[in-house]
Amino acid sequence: MIDNLHNAQKKTFTDEISSYHDSAEYYDMIVFSHLRWQFVYQRPQHIISRMAKTMKILFVEEPLAYDENEDSGNIIIIDEMLHVLQPNVKDIPSIASIIPKYVSNESIPFGWFYSAVFYSLLDTVHFENVIYDCVDELSLFKNAPEHLFNQEKYLITQANIIFTAGKSLYEIKKQYHKNVYCFPNSVDQYHFAKALNGIAIPDDITHLKSPIVGYCGVIDERIDLELLHEVAKKLPNVSFAMIGPLVGISEDELPKEPNIHYFGLRLYNQLPNYLKAFDIAMMPFVVNDSTKFISPVKTLEYMAAGRPIISTKINEVVKNHGISVSLIETADEFSEAIQFSLDKRDRLSMELEYYHTLKKTSWDTTADKMKSIIKTFAK
């Protein structure tokens, strides 16, 4: 069924919504995501782009600011098999009202959810199979709605299959569902290994004083800004480069030191070029409820780029990469780890550790294994 579902199944039509079908298309899967396709390229993009090799997929984002004078939504054509819908509706439940305008089949073979905020669509759109890919414990995030926990409970009861992005999440979710599978975040090793080759370093980072300790990713409540500030003051001769967009925090909250540099959002294709400029890669996350279950994609991306890594003691990092990553808690330990990585780290040993880790995983393998599980349980 899943190997070539789009070609194997025929479109279904009904008289009630036939007026929409001139522009609507048949989709094998509809994906609902709180993470936008054209934002930071991460787990949803990696997995869904690979699923779209054999299934036609509509990737639906949360609504943009509503404008009743505009069309019901904006379609972005990624390729023939993958389209992104940016709904122009008042709220998430209203997405159901515009689905027939874009989707010709009444019955959707697969509904794939990245967030429980879309839970109401389970009652208004007919999915033959429901998949929940749990990437974070969103209910623990700052300003998370109180009802998000109950929404997730409902999504779990309706799901046929649950995937989790880490072992900690798996241990929690398996208590509530019998078909839970752990698929930790993986890596496109070929892409990030470009940092080891002769690619150019971007002009806007070449002026930074070496050594450069860098971060690539979203800059939000999960970054320990106080820790970053303290270590920057302790090591004024080290440049700290922050590559990524601000989310949920303002520029006023960012630490300001001459040796801390913010570059904003950069394209996925540009990241190996920036990583090439790093002497050390860092993951300065706070250790609290908001990071209790995260499995940072960037850990393996840093490894593929061959950078020494310093991280705070995030559960998934400690469990899976404690040997390969320098783990720290304080600014003093951070400073010592930087000096160690620059002066004493055995690069050959590090590269061997990275090799053994990276050979066990890839996004291609992850997507293939997910497809196999879905094929087993699909109705």
Steps between C-alpha positions, in 0.01 A plus 500: 500500500764751605757418229304677229173599657441803285505300177316199639191675634235693306351837587168512680243773445171603655223723363504717813851629449535457125522876450841498664649221296605695195808619689520227766743211480521150641735464796616180666598682818423828673758618752414757768797683647565782746844534337492689171653340193701806395635569847785308665549173311461219750329169573166559322667614179750214503242228558210634294715580196608136501145374549406705196719283279216245489193689626342829396496720810334823606691663786267731695637770727329694777292792367669827420347831611144484371390733219145443380576688177765251396473148357434210738864403493831511323640190329876460464608234251815335634487239223242287320444276804527755782290814548487737798174669601508821704136538610333839509232420758402633842620201700616139477151340507413713194765319297247219451274735302763567236644147465248410222623794295846344481437128554276306260475175697248488785690225678865575576716184523741656751479793741839585650510732804795690644298684763189435706373854429348352182299243701156637397564400137482135605123542531443704184736343244480128427835327538533129443820492706639749753870540577642718777869588472573644845805726485469690829300509821330820384289532813817583696596795279473856625151643449367163379118490524377305803266293284784372279548195723137393457521563127798269478320231701220508243747484210667198659168318537427556130846411369582167341874557536715730712860585421722687746811707438686363801517232767368722778187581301464132411499397866216744569282432195524120515300515822200623303515310172599152383655603165775743599836501321812700582671668207760745632589793280748410230723679251572560135866417541595578141359851528681600819824322411544772238645704787803267484560582135603806302176696524516875558449660840231774477635853483296620797681267742854525366562818699450327836803452713609138542426276682130491415252309717173476308137396525257422216129484575200681641581752773212478746416440865702179496833679453682580824569864421643566845753219456596633157544847644718381787734292287532781243615735778747242630649443153511840324745366241254232385229587245153355559290468184124445523352386168120486505175692544349636819179324602288606796762735641602854408834650408492688829537168684819403316833541679706781348878463499754600232584134444140370462373521143146433374452410134129424478337230289717333238390253235551129558732483199722768657549330837804286403675819388443662839597183686826497308582831671441356849792373706250357750124443480284559805156411636448735797151388596338568834432186699134518602158368403511660154812298409427186699397301193678670210731307270701770321533436126813713499701249709545267204528789254794637699656153500462464124672836464788374715471767769582441869175539696429659837154457649311549820370177654187440294359152573512368144851634445628347824338163426602472136814711453656543843830352383529715188379835636657721768225538761489812716280673756669828592680782324828385658451149362404649163823702495708195592329290233580761235867502596507120510338472156747748353819371663463141619214325321622191315354568155561148370317348796218752455466421131484126574227556760306710249545238229357221716202718594423629151521164325200381704256762378373706209173672414464260206517199733261663748242574230529149354444338841202726567351404163539133587314547830226702332457231236452242774226693680331680210133420455 
